[in-house]
């Protein structure tokens, strides 16, 4: 089973910024399995939501031509756990791209309340095979919820 934690990507500006949402449902299987008496989303999964958005920001910035892995996470503040009915607004900012990787920061909010902050998400990457680039683009089109990148953005 593959867990996709971006319900919809609302905005993505390659090399700069991405914004998405994730709605927490009582039907999400991990809620009852994690805390039997209190349905909350574990902080690690809230971080996964943010990491997936940040990963897509990096992949799109590199024109879908890389494979990425989250290599290091630093400076995580968990201020509260998301609950069923919450809609997470996830936001990621590209700090810089370096050889073989990128450093991104981000936060997750419910309404105006910041519930999780990541000061450094460091991704490592390697070039994709040329035949894999269309597959990566197709996966982005599948998970982005209908986002059309702005004119002039690399797609």
C-alpha positions as CSV (number, residue, x, y, z in Angstrom):
1,X,0.0,0.0,0.0
2,X,1.3,3.5,-0.9
3,X,0.4,6.4,1.4
4,X,-0.1,9.7,-0.4
5,X,-0.5,12.5,2.0
6,X,-1.2,15.4,-0.3
7,X,-4.9,15.6,-1.0
8,X,-4.3,18.6,-3.3
9,X,-1.4,20.8,-4.2
10,X,-2.8,24.3,-4.3
11,X,0.4,26.1,-5.5
12,X,3.9,25.3,-6.5
13,X,6.5,27.7,-7.7
14,X,9.6,25.7,-8.7
15,X,12.7,26.6,-6.7
16,X,10.7,28.7,-4.2
17,X,7.5,27.5,-2.6
18,X,4.7,24.9,-2.5
19,X,1.3,24.8,-0.7
20,X,-1.0,21.8,-0.2
21,X,-3.8,20.4,1.9
22,X,-4.5,17.1,3.7
23,X,-7.8,16.5,5.4
24,X,-7.8,14.1,8.4
25,X,-10.7,11.6,8.3
26,X,-11.9,9.3,11.1
27,X,-11.8,6.6,8.4
28,X,-8.0,6.9,8.1
29,X,-6.8,3.5,9.3
30,X,-3.7,4.8,11.1
31,X,-5.8,6.8,13.6
32,X,-7.4,3.9,15.5
33,X,-4.3,1.7,15.2
34,X,-2.0,4.3,16.8
35,X,-4.0,5.5,19.8
36,X,-7.0,3.2,20.4
37,X,-8.8,5.6,22.8
38,X,-8.0,8.9,21.2
39,X,-8.0,9.4,17.4
40,X,-5.1,11.6,16.5
41,X,-2.6,11.7,13.7
42,X,0.9,10.8,14.9
43,X,3.4,13.6,14.5
44,X,5.5,11.4,12.3
45,X,2.7,11.2,9.8
46,X,2.1,15.0,9.9
47,X,5.9,15.3,9.2
48,X,5.5,12.8,6.3
49,X,2.8,15.0,4.8
50,X,5.1,18.0,4.8
51,X,8.1,15.9,3.5
52,X,6.0,14.6,0.6
53,X,5.1,18.2,-0.4
54,X,8.8,19.3,0.0
55,X,9.9,16.3,-2.1
56,X,7.6,17.3,-4.9
57,X,8.8,20.9,-4.7
58,X,12.4,19.6,-5.3
59,X,11.4,17.1,-8.0
60,X,9.5,19.7,-10.0
61,X,12.3,22.3,-9.5
62,X,14.6,19.8,-11.2
63,X,12.1,19.2,-14.1
64,X,11.1,15.7,-12.9
65,X,14.6,14.4,-13.7
66,X,15.7,13.2,-10.2
67,X,14.8,10.6,-7.6
68,X,14.8,11.9,-4.1
69,X,15.0,10.6,-0.6
70,X,14.6,12.5,2.7
71,X,18.1,12.2,4.2
72,X,17.9,14.4,7.3
73,X,15.3,16.2,9.4
74,X,16.3,18.9,12.0
75,X,14.6,21.4,14.1
76,X,11.1,19.8,14.4
77,X,8.6,21.5,16.7
78,X,5.4,19.5,17.3
79,X,2.9,21.9,18.8
80,X,-0.2,19.7,18.6
81,X,-1.4,16.5,16.9
82,X,-4.0,16.8,14.1
83,X,-7.4,15.3,14.8
84,X,-10.2,13.9,12.6
85,X,-11.9,16.8,10.9
86,X,-8.8,18.9,10.7
87,X,-7.6,20.1,7.4
88,X,-3.8,20.5,7.4
89,X,-2.4,23.4,5.3
90,X,1.1,22.4,4.4
91,X,3.7,24.9,3.2
92,X,7.3,24.3,2.1
93,X,10.0,26.8,1.1
94,X,13.1,26.0,-0.8
95,X,16.1,27.4,1.0
96,X,18.7,26.2,-1.5
97,X,19.6,23.5,-4.0
98,X,23.0,22.1,-3.6
99,X,25.0,19.4,-5.5
100,X,23.0,16.2,-5.1
101,X,20.4,17.6,-2.8
102,X,18.2,20.4,-1.5
103,X,17.4,22.0,1.9
104,X,13.8,22.9,2.4
105,X,11.8,24.2,5.5
106,X,8.1,24.0,6.1
107,X,5.2,24.1,8.4
108,X,1.8,22.5,8.9
109,X,-1.2,24.5,10.1
110,X,-4.8,23.9,11.0
111,X,-6.5,27.2,10.2
112,X,-4.0,29.9,11.4
113,X,-2.5,27.6,14.1
114,X,0.9,26.2,13.4
115,X,0.9,22.6,14.6
116,X,4.3,21.4,13.2
117,X,7.4,23.2,12.1
118,X,10.4,21.8,10.3
119,X,13.4,24.1,10.1
120,X,15.5,21.7,7.9
121,X,14.4,18.9,5.6
122,X,17.5,17.8,3.7
123,X,16.9,15.7,0.5
124,X,19.5,13.7,-1.3
125,X,19.0,13.0,-5.0
126,X,20.3,11.2,-8.0
127,X,19.5,11.6,-11.7
128,X,16.6,9.5,-13.0
129,X,16.8,7.4,-16.1
130,X,15.5,9.5,-19.0
131,X,12.7,6.9,-19.6
132,X,11.5,7.5,-16.0
133,X,11.0,11.3,-16.3
134,X,7.5,10.9,-18.0
135,X,6.5,8.4,-15.3
136,X,7.5,10.9,-12.6
137,X,5.6,13.7,-14.3
138,X,2.5,11.4,-14.6
139,X,2.7,10.6,-10.9
140,X,2.9,14.3,-10.1
141,X,-0.1,15.0,-12.3
142,X,-1.9,12.2,-10.4
143,X,-1.2,13.4,-6.9
144,X,-1.4,17.2,-7.5
145,X,-5.2,17.4,-7.6
146,X,-5.4,19.3,-10.8
147,X,-2.7,22.0,-10.3
148,X,-1.7,23.7,-13.4
149,X,1.8,25.2,-13.1
150,X,2.2,28.9,-14.0
151,X,3.2,29.9,-17.5
152,X,7.0,29.7,-17.8
153,X,7.4,27.2,-15.0
154,X,9.3,24.1,-16.0
155,X,6.9,21.2,-16.5
